[in-house]
Structure formats: C-alpha cells, structure tokens
Amino acid sequence: MKKTLGLIITAIGILVIAGGFTLTPPHALNPADSENGIHASAMLVFGGFITFGIGIVLYISSLPYAGEKK
C-alpha cells in the first residue's frame, strides 16, 4: 500500500511540474524563475518538486534493505 501511494504521489508531482512548464505563458522567460512573479508559475513548479520528493521518499522507505528477506 505504501509503495503504491508513493508512486501515485510521485506521478502527481511529475504532472504538476510538467503542467507548470507547459502552461506558462510564452512571455514569461522561465517557469522556475521567481523574478517573473506569478506569471512564471514558479510556485507551481517548486510545489511539484516538493510533491515529487515526498513521493520518492515514501516509495523508497517501503523497499526492503539490500539482502533483507521479507
């Protein structure tokens, strides 16, 4: 269950990051640049990175250690 939840949260994080880069208006130079303000979707992209990281940590913490048998 924890492994599946981690993968779902990771996928949501990737989709948020992709949406931040895709949906940024063309006049904003860089989606991850906070100097462009709210038009750059910087908060959305950084939130996606945080969500992705949380999903990865949940997934990795559900894996057994090397050489460990369940």
N, CA, C and O atoms as a GROMACS GRO file, in nm:
protein
  280
    1MET      N    1   0.083  -0.120   0.000
    1MET     CA    2   0.000   0.000   0.000
    1MET      C    3   0.087   0.126   0.000
    1MET      O    4   0.060   0.221  -0.073
    2LYS      N    5   0.192   0.124   0.084
    2LYS     CA    6   0.278   0.241   0.094
    2LYS      C    7   0.356   0.263  -0.036
    2LYS      O    8   0.382   0.377  -0.076
    3LYS      N    9   0.392   0.154  -0.102
    3LYS     CA   10   0.466   0.161  -0.228
    3LYS      C   11   0.376   0.223  -0.336
    3LYS      O   12   0.421   0.309  -0.412
    4THR      N   13   0.252   0.181  -0.343
    4THR     CA   14   0.158   0.234  -0.442
    4THR      C   15   0.128   0.381  -0.416
    4THR      O   16   0.121   0.461  -0.509
    5LEU      N   17   0.110   0.416  -0.291
    5LEU     CA   18   0.085   0.557  -0.255
    5LEU      C   19   0.203   0.645  -0.294
    5LEU      O   20   0.184   0.756  -0.344
    6GLY      N   21   0.324   0.596  -0.271
    6GLY     CA   22   0.443   0.671  -0.309
    6GLY      C   23   0.451   0.693  -0.459
    6GLY      O   24   0.488   0.801  -0.504
    7LEU      N   25   0.418   0.589  -0.537
    7LEU     CA   26   0.420   0.604  -0.683
    7LEU      C   27   0.312   0.700  -0.733
    7LEU      O   28   0.334   0.775  -0.828
    8ILE      N   29   0.196   0.698  -0.670
    8ILE     CA   30   0.088   0.789  -0.709
    8ILE      C   31   0.127   0.934  -0.679
    8ILE      O   32   0.106   1.022  -0.762
    9ILE      N   33   0.184   0.958  -0.562
    9ILE     CA   34   0.225   1.094  -0.526
    9ILE      C   35   0.338   1.141  -0.617
    9ILE      O   36   0.343   1.258  -0.654
   10THR      N   37   0.430   1.050  -0.652
   10THR     CA   38   0.538   1.085  -0.744
   10THR      C   39   0.482   1.123  -0.881
   10THR      O   40   0.526   1.220  -0.941
   11ALA      N   41   0.385   1.047  -0.930
   11ALA     CA   42   0.324   1.077  -1.060
   11ALA      C   43   0.252   1.212  -1.056
   11ALA      O   44   0.257   1.287  -1.154
   12ILE      N   45   0.185   1.242  -0.946
   12ILE     CA   46   0.118   1.372  -0.934
   12ILE      C   47   0.221   1.484  -0.938
   12ILE      O   48   0.199   1.587  -1.002
   13GLY      N   49   0.333   1.466  -0.868
   13GLY     CA   50   0.439   1.566  -0.870
   13GLY      C   51   0.494   1.589  -1.010
   13GLY      O   52   0.516   1.704  -1.050
   14ILE      N   53   0.516   1.482  -1.086
   14ILE     CA   54   0.564   1.496  -1.224
   14ILE      C   55   0.463   1.569  -1.310
   14ILE      O   56   0.500   1.653  -1.392
   15LEU      N   57   0.335   1.537  -1.292
   15LEU     CA   58   0.232   1.605  -1.371
   15LEU      C   59   0.221   1.754  -1.337
   15LEU      O   60   0.198   1.836  -1.425
   16VAL      N   61   0.239   1.787  -1.210
   16VAL     CA   62   0.236   1.928  -1.169
   16VAL      C   63   0.353   2.004  -1.230
   16VAL      O   64   0.337   2.116  -1.279
   17ILE      N   65   0.472   1.942  -1.228
   17ILE     CA   66   0.590   2.006  -1.288
   17ILE      C   67   0.570   2.024  -1.438
   17ILE      O   68   0.598   2.131  -1.492
   18ALA      N   69   0.523   1.920  -1.505
   18ALA     CA   70   0.500   1.929  -1.650
   18ALA      C   71   0.394   2.035  -1.682
   18ALA      O   72   0.407   2.109  -1.779
   19GLY      N   73   0.290   2.041  -1.600
   19GLY     CA   74   0.188   2.143  -1.622
   19GLY      C   75   0.241   2.283  -1.599
   19GLY      O   76   0.203   2.376  -1.670
   20GLY      N   77   0.328   2.300  -1.501
   20GLY     CA   78   0.387   2.431  -1.475
   20GLY      C   79   0.472   2.478  -1.592
   20GLY      O   80   0.468   2.596  -1.627
   21PHE      N   81   0.548   2.388  -1.650
   21PHE     CA   82   0.631   2.426  -1.764
   21PHE      C   83   0.548   2.443  -1.891
   21PHE      O   84   0.577   2.531  -1.973
   22THR      N   85   0.446   2.361  -1.908
   22THR     CA   86   0.365   2.367  -2.030
   22THR      C   87   0.269   2.485  -2.031
   22THR      O   88   0.250   2.548  -2.134
   23LEU      N   89   0.209   2.514  -1.918
   23LEU     CA   90   0.105   2.617  -1.912
   23LEU      C   91   0.158   2.757  -1.882
   23LEU      O   92   0.079   2.850  -1.867
   24THR      N   93   0.289   2.772  -1.873
   24THR     CA   94   0.347   2.904  -1.851
   24THR      C   95   0.330   2.988  -1.976
   24THR      O   96   0.360   2.940  -2.086
   25PRO      N   97   0.282   3.112  -1.965
   25PRO     CA   98   0.265   3.196  -2.083
   25PRO      C   99   0.398   3.218  -2.156
   25PRO      O  100   0.503   3.221  -2.093
   26PRO      N  101   0.393   3.234  -2.287
   26PRO     CA  102   0.517   3.248  -2.364
   26PRO      C  103   0.598   3.373  -2.330
   26PRO      O  104   0.719   3.375  -2.353
   27HIS      N  105   0.534   3.476  -2.276
   27HIS     CA  106   0.609   3.598  -2.244
   27HIS      C  107   0.689   3.586  -2.116
   27HIS      O  108   0.776   3.669  -2.089
   28ALA      N  109   0.661   3.484  -2.035
   28ALA     CA  110   0.742   3.458  -1.917
   28ALA      C  111   0.861   3.374  -1.961
   28ALA      O  112   0.844   3.271  -2.027
   29LEU      N  113   0.980   3.417  -1.926
   29LEU     CA  114   1.101   3.354  -1.980
   29LEU      C  115   1.125   3.214  -1.927
   29LEU      O  116   1.159   3.124  -2.003
   30ASN      N  117   1.108   3.195  -1.798
   30ASN     CA  118   1.145   3.068  -1.737
   30ASN      C  119   1.043   3.033  -1.630
   30ASN      O  120   1.023   3.112  -1.537
   31PRO      N  121   0.978   2.918  -1.639
   31PRO     CA  122   0.876   2.882  -1.539
   31PRO      C  123   0.930   2.871  -1.397
   31PRO      O  124   0.855   2.890  -1.302
   32ALA      N  125   1.058   2.840  -1.382
   32ALA     CA  126   1.114   2.825  -1.248
   32ALA      C  127   1.179   2.953  -1.197
   32ALA      O  128   1.241   2.952  -1.090
   33ASP      N  129   1.167   3.063  -1.271
   33ASP     CA  130   1.229   3.189  -1.232
   33ASP      C  131   1.131   3.269  -1.148
   33ASP      O  132   1.025   3.308  -1.196
   34SER      N  133   1.164   3.292  -1.023
   34SER     CA  134   1.072   3.361  -0.934
   34SER      C  135   1.069   3.512  -0.958
   34SER      O  136   0.980   3.580  -0.906
   35GLU      N  137   1.162   3.566  -1.037
   35GLU     CA  138   1.162   3.709  -1.064
   35GLU      C  139   1.048   3.751  -1.157
   35GLU      O  140   1.009   3.867  -1.158
   36ASN      N  141   0.995   3.658  -1.233
   36ASN     CA  142   0.885   3.690  -1.324
   36ASN      C  143   0.750   3.692  -1.252
   36ASN      O  144   0.648   3.717  -1.315
   37GLY      N  145   0.750   3.666  -1.125
   37GLY     CA  146   0.627   3.676  -1.047
   37GLY      C  147   0.532   3.562  -1.071
   37GLY      O  148   0.573   3.449  -1.100
   38ILE      N  149   0.404   3.592  -1.059
   38ILE     CA  150   0.303   3.487  -1.065
   38ILE      C  151   0.281   3.436  -1.207
   38ILE      O  152   0.226   3.327  -1.225
   39HIS      N  153   0.323   3.511  -1.308
   39HIS     CA  154   0.306   3.468  -1.447
   39HIS      C  155   0.401   3.353  -1.480
   39HIS      O  156   0.377   3.280  -1.577
   40ALA      N  157   0.506   3.335  -1.405
   40ALA     CA  158   0.606   3.233  -1.435
   40ALA      C  159   0.571   3.097  -1.376
   40ALA      O  160   0.640   2.999  -1.406
   41SER      N  161   0.470   3.088  -1.297
   41SER     CA  162   0.428   2.963  -1.234
   41SER      C  163   0.538   2.903  -1.148
   41SER      O  164   0.545   2.781  -1.134
   42ALA      N  165   0.623   2.986  -1.090
   42ALA     CA  166   0.734   2.935  -1.009
   42ALA      C  167   0.684   2.859  -0.887
   42ALA      O  168   0.740   2.754  -0.852
   43MET      N  169   0.582   2.909  -0.823
   43MET     CA  170   0.529   2.842  -0.705
   43MET      C  171   0.473   2.704  -0.742
   43MET      O  172   0.489   2.609  -0.666
   44LEU      N  173   0.409   2.695  -0.857
   44LEU     CA  174   0.354   2.567  -0.902
   44LEU      C  175   0.465   2.466  -0.930
   44LEU      O  176   0.454   2.350  -0.892
   45VAL      N  177   0.571   2.510  -0.997
   45VAL     CA  178   0.681   2.420  -1.031
   45VAL      C  179   0.754   2.374  -0.905
   45VAL      O  180   0.783   2.255  -0.890
   46PHE      N  181   0.785   2.466  -0.814
   46PHE     CA  182   0.854   2.428  -0.691
   46PHE      C  183   0.767   2.339  -0.604
   46PHE      O  184   0.818   2.248  -0.538
   47GLY      N  185   0.637   2.363  -0.602
   47GLY     CA  186   0.545   2.274  -0.530
   47GLY      C  187   0.544   2.134  -0.590
   47GLY      O  188   0.533   2.035  -0.517
   48GLY      N  189   0.555   2.127  -0.722
   48GLY     CA  190   0.564   1.996  -0.788
   48GLY      C  191   0.691   1.922  -0.752
   48GLY      O  192   0.689   1.800  -0.734
   49PHE      N  193   0.803   1.997  -0.740
   49PHE     CA  194   0.928   1.933  -0.698
   49PHE      C  195   0.917   1.879  -0.556
   49PHE      O  196   0.967   1.771  -0.527
   50ILE      N  197   0.852   1.953  -0.468
   50ILE     CA  198   0.835   1.908  -0.330
   50ILE      C  199   0.746   1.784  -0.326
   50ILE      O  200   0.776   1.688  -0.254
   51THR      N  201   0.636   1.785  -0.402
   51THR     CA  202   0.546   1.670  -0.407
   51THR      C  203   0.616   1.548  -0.464
   51THR      O  204   0.600   1.437  -0.413
   52PHE      N  205   0.695   1.568  -0.569
   52PHE     CA  206   0.773   1.459  -0.628
   52PHE      C  207   0.870   1.401  -0.525
   52PHE      O  208   0.884   1.279  -0.515
   53GLY      N  209   0.936   1.487  -0.450
   53GLY     CA  210   1.030   1.440  -0.348
   53GLY      C  211   0.963   1.362  -0.238
   53GLY      O  212   1.017   1.261  -0.192
   54ILE      N  213   0.846   1.406  -0.195
   54ILE     CA  214   0.773   1.333  -0.091
   54ILE      C  215   0.733   1.195  -0.141
   54ILE      O  216   0.741   1.096  -0.068
   55GLY      N  217   0.689   1.187  -0.267
   55GLY     CA  218   0.652   1.058  -0.325
   55GLY      C  219   0.770   0.964  -0.334
   55GLY      O  220   0.757   0.844  -0.306
   56ILE      N  221   0.886   1.016  -0.374
   56ILE     CA  222   1.006   0.932  -0.384
   56ILE      C  223   1.047   0.880  -0.246
   56ILE      O  224   1.084   0.763  -0.232
   57VAL      N  225   1.040   0.966  -0.145
   57VAL     CA  226   1.078   0.923  -0.009
   57VAL      C  227   0.983   0.815   0.041
   57VAL      O  228   1.027   0.718   0.102
   58LEU      N  229   0.853   0.830   0.016
   58LEU     CA  230   0.757   0.727   0.057
   58LEU      C  231   0.784   0.595  -0.014
   58LEU      O  232   0.778   0.488   0.048
   59TYR      N  233   0.812   0.602  -0.143
   59TYR     CA  234   0.837   0.480  -0.220
   59TYR      C  235   0.964   0.410  -0.173
   59TYR      O  236   0.965   0.289  -0.152
   60ILE      N  237   1.071   0.486  -0.156
   60ILE     CA  238   1.198   0.426  -0.116
   60ILE      C  239   1.191   0.370   0.026
   60ILE      O  240   1.253   0.267   0.055
   61SER      N  241   1.117   0.435   0.113
   61SER     CA  242   1.108   0.384   0.250
   61SER      C  243   1.028   0.255   0.258
   61SER      O  244   1.035   0.184   0.359
   62SER      N  245   0.952   0.222   0.155
   62SER     CA  246   0.876   0.097   0.156
   62SER      C  247   0.956  -0.020   0.101
   62SER      O  248   0.912  -0.134   0.114
   63LEU      N  249   1.071   0.005   0.040
   63LEU     CA  250   1.153  -0.102  -0.015
   63LEU      C  251   1.236  -0.167   0.095
   63LEU      O  252   1.278  -0.100   0.189
   64PRO      N  253   1.260  -0.299   0.084
   64PRO     CA  254   1.344  -0.365   0.185
   64PRO      C  255   1.491  -0.328   0.164
   64PRO      O  256   1.532  -0.289   0.055
   65TYR      N  257   1.569  -0.343   0.271
   65TYR     CA  258   1.712  -0.318   0.263
   65TYR      C  259   1.778  -0.423   0.176
   65TYR      O  260   1.721  -0.530   0.153
   66ALA      N  261   1.898  -0.394   0.126
   66ALA     CA  262   1.970  -0.488   0.041
   66ALA      C  263   2.003  -0.614   0.121
   66ALA      O  264   2.059  -0.607   0.230
   67GLY      N  265   1.968  -0.728   0.065
   67GLY     CA  266   1.996  -0.854   0.130
   67GLY      C  267   1.894  -0.895   0.234
   67GLY      O  268   1.905  -1.004   0.291
   68GLU      N  269   1.795  -0.813   0.260
   68GLU     CA  270   1.693  -0.844   0.361
   68GLU      C  271   1.581  -0.924   0.296
   68GLU      O  272   1.538  -0.893   0.185
   69LYS      N  273   1.535  -1.027   0.366
   69LYS     CA  274   1.423  -1.108   0.316
   69LYS      C  275   1.299  -1.074   0.396
   69LYS      O  276   1.305  -1.049   0.516
   70LYS      N  277   1.186  -1.072   0.327
   70LYS     CA  278   1.060  -1.040   0.397
   70LYS      C  279   1.004  -1.160   0.467
   70LYS      O  280   0.899  -1.151   0.530
   0.00000   0.00000   0.00000
